[in-house]
Amino acid sequence: MLNNRIIIIIIIIIIIIIIIIIIIIIIIIIIIIIIIIIIIIIIIIIEAFGLVKKRTENYIGKIPGNIRITEIQKTVLLGTAHT
């Protein structure tokens, strides 16, 4: 009778440990996904604001009107937010 209770307690403890391990793994996966999303957002922002070729000013100068690179970058960044 005592042995059966000990075996049941051990099985319950093992099940609890397995559940805790699964929860920890799920939390780690969620953290990794959040980090990947943050990295992607940072890359999009850097790409939108950071990469302007030297000849871009010449091309924009040929377009009629008062167009600035910062306006184009803002449009690109906001456009990626809606897609």
N, C-alpha and C positions, 0 to 999 in steps of 0.2 A: 504494500500500500504506500509506504513512504517512498519507495523507488519510483513508483508511477508519478507521484507528485513532483519529485525532483526532475524527472524526465520532462514533464509538462512545463515546469518552470524554465528549464534549459531551452526547450523549444520556443517558448514565448520570448525569452531573452534574445535568442538567435533571430527570430522574426523581427523584433524591435530593432536590432542592430542592422539587419538588412534594409529595413524601411528607412532608418537614419542615413545609411550609405546612399540609398537611392535619392533621398531628398538632397543630400550634399551634392551628388552628381548633377541633379537638375538645377540647383542653384549655380554651380560652376558653369553649366552650359548657358544659362541665362546671362550670367556675367560676361561670358565670351561673346555672346550675340550682341549685348549692349556695347561692348568695346568695339566690335566690328562696325556697328552702326555709327558710333561716334567717329571712328576713323574715316568712314565713307563720307560723313558730313564734312569733316575737316578737309578732306581731299577736294570735295566739290567747292567749298569756299575758297581754298587756295587756288584751284584751277580758275575759278570765276574772277577772282581779284588779282591773282598773281601773274598770270601768263598774258602779257601783251607784247607782241613782237615789235621790233624797232620800226618796221615799215608800216605798222598799223596807222600811225599818225598821218602818213602820206595818203593812204587809202581813204581814211575818214575825211581828210581835207578835201577830197574830190567830191564828196557827197554834199549836195546843197543843204544849207541850213546850219544851225549852230548845234553840232553834235559833239558830245564829249565821250571819251573812253569810259569814264566812270558811269555814265548813263547806260552804255551798252553792257557793261559788267553787271550793273544792277538788274537790267532786264534779263540777262542770261541767268543770273542767280535766282531771281524770282520765278523765271520760267521753269527752272529745274525743280522748284519747290511744288509746282502744280502738277508735275507729271508723275 
